[in-house]
Amino acid sequence: MIQNACVNDGTADSGNEVLNSDALETFLEGPGIDIETFEPHPGRKSLVARIEGSDANAPSLCLMGHTDVVPVNPDGWSRDPFGGELIDGEVWGRGAVDMLNLTASQAVAFKHLAETGFKPKGDFIYFAVADEESGSAHGAQWMADHNREAIMADYVLTENGGLHGGTSDSPHVGINVGEKGVAWRKLRVKGTPGHGSAPFKSDNALVRAAAVVQRLAEYRPPAQFHELWRQQVETLDVDQETKSIMLDPNLIEDWLDAHPVEGLARHFYSCTHTTFSPNVAEAERKMKTNVIPDQIDINVDIRTLPGESSAEVQAHLERALGELVNEVDIDIIMNDPASISRMDNPMWDTIQKAVNQPFPNVRLSPQLIVGFTDARVYRNLGAVAYGAGLFSPELKSSDFMSRFHGHDERIDVESLSLSTQFWLDISNDFLT
């Protein structure tokens, strides 16, 4: 799948997930597995494999992994990002972490169960889905809107949990039970066209857009502490004074500013704040060096905390932009609120047992992730969805997270083995 290079750049014609879907279909084909494929746009193909359950009233389980990957700059890599090479016990390539490792291990577990005569009580589904990396319009969301019955399950396991943390006395494995909301906005800034040789007192849309970007980059909303943040802080291997600071809205800002590890500071900030990242500036028409532009669009990646709605997003933008808010038109690109799944259910108990098979003393730690996954689509359908998996305790969380959308993405073979056995243990315990 790494070698297929199913790169999703956000445009409808990118992704080409048909390559990975076809590869998985060839791998999974065999007795006991029913396979359907869906292609809402040429090349954007998803696969649903099913082992039918014996009891219509028994709970169903879906293992879901996406097949697309984000773009890559090969110049920053030590190896071919689409080589899929096995080097010193690690598989290298774009998607090795996000999330072809889990998509592949789920497929291997699913096929093994089918070949060994697995007879689940509830339906057992494997969903290899396109377009997760760009909002799911050609993948999970399209399936939910047009073919809900094909993918619906009571419980769904997808990316991204399974990392080890805590102390030697109180080790834990993180399971993602929720995620921040996605409130992408397009801010259109208008001006007056003119000749670039006479910029004095001109109405340049690009200059105004630069001021808008600067204000968004500098905006610091107050910290907000949800219950999952409090639970996460309690599991950290830090002293009590630090924990108190991390739970004090009057102290956490200075603490984050002074934090020596930038990656952790960014993560902790995102866990406790609504965030605004102006990432794309573009124009509908090709711009020329000697023409003062009359229109610039700024795409802003906004991530919201539990309980925040479109009204709160608008209020944030008004505070961030001040008087400039009257000089932009704001359009919604995505508007999915934060979502959380409950933990008082038999699947949570099953995950705990599966983790304890190789790691008897490790407990589960529920976490809210700051990115989005297709789990939110299932939660909106009423399913319980978790980001799961099981990785090597030698794999540091900081290393793992730095490889998401980063250079030299890779995953160790031990983690692939642990995740594959994890899916087997969960399926056997929950569905039989």
N, C-alpha and C positions, 0 to 999 in steps of 0.2 A: 504493500500500500504506500509506503514511503516513496518507492521508485516510480509509482504512478503519478506523483506530483499533482495532486488534485488541489491546486492553489485557488482559493477563493479571495478575489480582490474587491468584492462587494458589488461587482457588476453582474447582470443577469447571465451573461454568456461565459462567465468564468466558472471555476470549480471543477467542471468536467468530472463530477463524482461518479459518472457512469463507469469509469475505469475501475474504481474500487468496488462499486456495487457488483459489477460483473465478476470481478475476481473473487469476491465473497460468495456469490451465487455458485460459482464453479466449485469452490471449496466446500460449501455446505450441502450441495445436492446429494441426496441419498434417501433411503427408506426412512419413513417416520417423520420427515420434515416437509411441511408445506411452505412453499416460497411464493411471495408476490412481490412485484416491483412496481414502482410508481415514478413517473417522469413528468412533472408539471411544466418543465421547460426543457428544451433539448439539452441533453447532457447532465441535467440536475436530477440524477436518479437515486432513489432510496429503495432499500430492501427490507422486507418484513418476513422473517422465518418463524414458523410456529410448530410447536408440538402440542397437539390438542389434549386438553385435560379430560379426565374421566368423570369429573363431578362439576356440573354447571354452577353449583353454588359455592365451590371452593374458590378462595382468592387466587387471582392470576398475578404473574410476575413478568415484567419486561426488563431485559438487559439492553440498554440503549447506548450506542456509541456513534459519534459523527465521523464522517469519512473525508471531510474537507480539511485543509490546512491553510494557514495564513501565508502571505507572501514572504519572501526571504531575500536578503542581500548576501549573495555568495561571498562577497569580498570580506565579510566579517567572520567567515567560517574557517576552521582548520581542515575540514574535509568536505567532500561533495554533499551538500544539504539534501540531495535526493539519491544518494548512493545506497542508503539502507545497509551500511556496512556493519558487521559485527567485529568490534575492535576491543580487545582486552576485557571481554565480558560485558560490553555495552553495545546497544544498537544505536547507531548515529543516524540522524536525519530529521528534516522538518516533519513534525507530527509525532515524533517518538514520545514526547511528553503530552502534547495536546492534539488529539487524545488517542492516536492510533494504537498506543500500547494497550489501552483498555478495550478499544474496539476489537483488536485482534485477539486478546486473551478471552474476551467474551465469546467470540466466534469459535475458538478452540474448545472452550468448555461446553458450548452448546452442541457442537458436532460430536464430541466425546460422549455426552449423555445420550444423544440419539443413537449412536452406534452401539452403545452398551444396553440398549433396551429400556431407557428411562421411561417410566409411566407416571407422569405427574397427575395429581388430583385436579389442580387448576391449570388453565392454559399457561404455557410457557412460551414467551415471545423473545425473539432477538430482532432488534430494530437498528439497522445501519443507515443513518440518516444524513442527508446532504444539508449544506447551507447553514450549519450552526454558527459558523464564524461571522456571518453577516446578518444575523437577526432572524433566520429560520423561515423567511418568506417562501423559499422553494423547498423547505424541508419539513421540520416538525410542525410549524404553524400551518403550513398548507395541508399537511395530513390531518391535523386536528379539525380544520375547517371543511375538508372535502372527503376524507376517508377515516373518520374517527373510529369506526368499528374495527378497522384493520389494526390499529395500534393501541387501542384502549386496554389498560391493565389497572388492577387495584394498587400495585406497588411497582415502582420503577427505580432501577439503579443505573446511574450514569456517572459522569465526571463531577467533581474531582476530590475525592477523599482518600484516606488510607495512609497518610503520612504520620510518622511517629513523633511524639513530643513528650513534654512533662519531665519529671525527674526520675532517677533510678528507683526511688521509693514509691513514686506514683506515676508510672508511665501511662501514656494514653495514645490512642490513634484517633485522628480527627475524621469525623464524618460530617459532610456538609448537609445541613438540614434546611438551609435557606440561602437566599441570595438577595443582594441589593436590587433595587429597581433600575430600569433602563429608561431614561427620558431624553433621548437624542433630539436635539433641536437644530433647525436651520435658521440662522439669523441673516436676513438679507439687508445689506447696507446699500443705499442709493446715493448717487451724486449727479454731477452734470458733466457730460463729455466736453473735452476741449483739446487743444494742441499742447503737447508736452513741453514745447519750447517756451510756454508762457504760464508757469505754474502759480505765479503770485496771485493770491486771493482766489484761487480756483476751488471748486467744490469736488475734491478728489475722493471717490468712494473708497479707494484703497487706503488712503490716509485715515479716514474715519474708521474703517474696518480695523486698522492697526490699533486705534485707541480702544475699540470694543474688545479686541483680543487681550490687550494689556489689562483692562479692568477685570475681565473674567479670570485671567491668570493670577491676579493679585487678590481676588475675593476669598475671604476666609469666614465662612459661616460658623456659628458656634457649634461645639461638640454636642452630640446627643448619644446617650448610652441606652441601648436596648438590652434586653435580658441576656441574649446570646453573647454580647460583648462582656458582660459581667461574668458569665460562666467561662468564657475564654481566658479572661484575665486570671481567674482563680487557678487555671491549669498551668500557667506559665511558671517557668523555673526562675523566678525573681523574688527578691525579698519583699516583705510585707509593706515597707515604706513605698517601694516602687509601685506595687499594686494599688496602694491608696492614691498615689498621684495619677495613675492611669484611670481611676474612677472619679476624679475630681475635675469638674469642668473648668475650675479656676486655675488649675495647675497643669493640666495635660498639654496645653498649647506650648508653653515654654519648654516643657519636657520633650515634646516632639521636635521642636526647633533645634534643641541641643543634642538630640540623639545621635550617637556616633555612627550608627549603621543606617545608611540612607534607605536601603531596601526595606528594613523593618519599620523605619519611620513612615515611609510611604504607605506601607500596608496598615499600620496602626491608625494613621490619619484617615485612610479610606474606610476603615471599619467604624469610625466614629463621626464621620462628617459626610454631608452631601458634597459631591465633588463635581468640578466643572473643568473639562479639558478641551479647549478649542484646537481641533486637530487637523481640520481641512479648510483651506481658503481656495475658492474657485470662482470662475465666471462662466455664464452660459455661452458667451461668445469669446472667441480667441482674442486675447489682448495683445496690443502692440506697444513697443517701447515709447513711441512718440504720441500716443493717444492717452489722455487722462480718462481713466475708467469711470463709467457711470453706474456700475453695479458689481458688488462682490458678495458672494455667499460664504458664510462661515458655518461649518458643521461642528457642533459642540456635543461632546460625549458627557452627558450628565448622569450620575448614578445616585439614586435616592435611597434613603433609609426607610425602614418599616414605618408605615403610617403616613408617608408623604404622598400627596396627590399632585395632579397638574396645577392646582391652585398654589400649592407650596413652591413648585418649580417656577411658576411665573413670579411669585413674590421674591424668590431668590434672585432671579434675573433683574428685577426692578431695583433691588438693593445693590446688586453688583454693578449695574450699568449707570445708575443714577439718571441724569437728564438724557444720556445717550439712548435710553430705552425707547424714547419717542422717535428716534431716528432709525430704528430697525423694524423690519417685519419678521415675526417669529412664526415659523411653521413646525409642526410636529413630524418627526421622522419615525421615532418609536416611542411608545408610552406604556411600558409594562411596569406595574408597581412591584415593590419587593414582595417576595413570597417565602413562606416558611411551612414545612411539614411537621406535624406532631410526631412525638416519639413514644407515646403510650400505645404501642401496637406490637403484634407478634413479629413483624419484620425487624424492628429494632433489637428484639431479643435474639433473633436469628443471626443478625450481623455480629452481635456481641459474642455469640458462641463460635461463629466462624473465625473471628479474630483470635479468640482464645485457643483455637486448635494449635497454631504455631507459637502463640504468645500468651501463655496462661494467665499472666498477671496484668495484662494490659486492659484498660477500660476504654470505653468510647467517650469521645469528647465532641458534643454537638457544636457546629460552627456555622457562622454566616459568611459566605464568600462575597468578595467585592466585585467580581465579574458576573457575567450571566451565562447560563447554560440552557439547554433545552428542557431541563427539569421544570422551569417555570411554565412551559406549555402544558405539561402534564398536571401540575398543581392547579392551573386554571380549569382543567377538565375534572378536577376532584380527586385525583390520584395522590397517593403518598409517594414523594420522589426524594431520593437521597443521592448525594455525590459520594460514591464509595470506591472501593478498590483496596489493595493492601500492598504496601511497598516494603522494601528492605529497611530495617532500622539503621543501616549504615548510610542511607540516602538522606542527606541533610535537607530540611525544609527550605532553607535559603537557596541551596543549589538547585533544587527542584523548581522553585518558583522563578528563579532567574532564567531558566530555560524556556518558560512559557513565552512564545513569540520572540525569543531571543536567539543569540548566536549559539552554535555548537550544541544544539538540542540533542539529547540522548537519554537512554534509559537502560538500566542494568538488567541482566538476564535473571538475576535472583528476584527482582521485583515482578518481572513478567511471570515467573513461576508461581510466586506467592499470590498474585492476582488471579491467575487461572485456577488455582486450587481454591481460592476464596469463592469464586463464582460456583464451583462444583459443590462446595460445602453448603453454601446458602441454598442452592437449588434443591439439593437432597434433603436438607432439613425442612425447608419451607413448603415444598410442593408434594412431599410424599407422606 
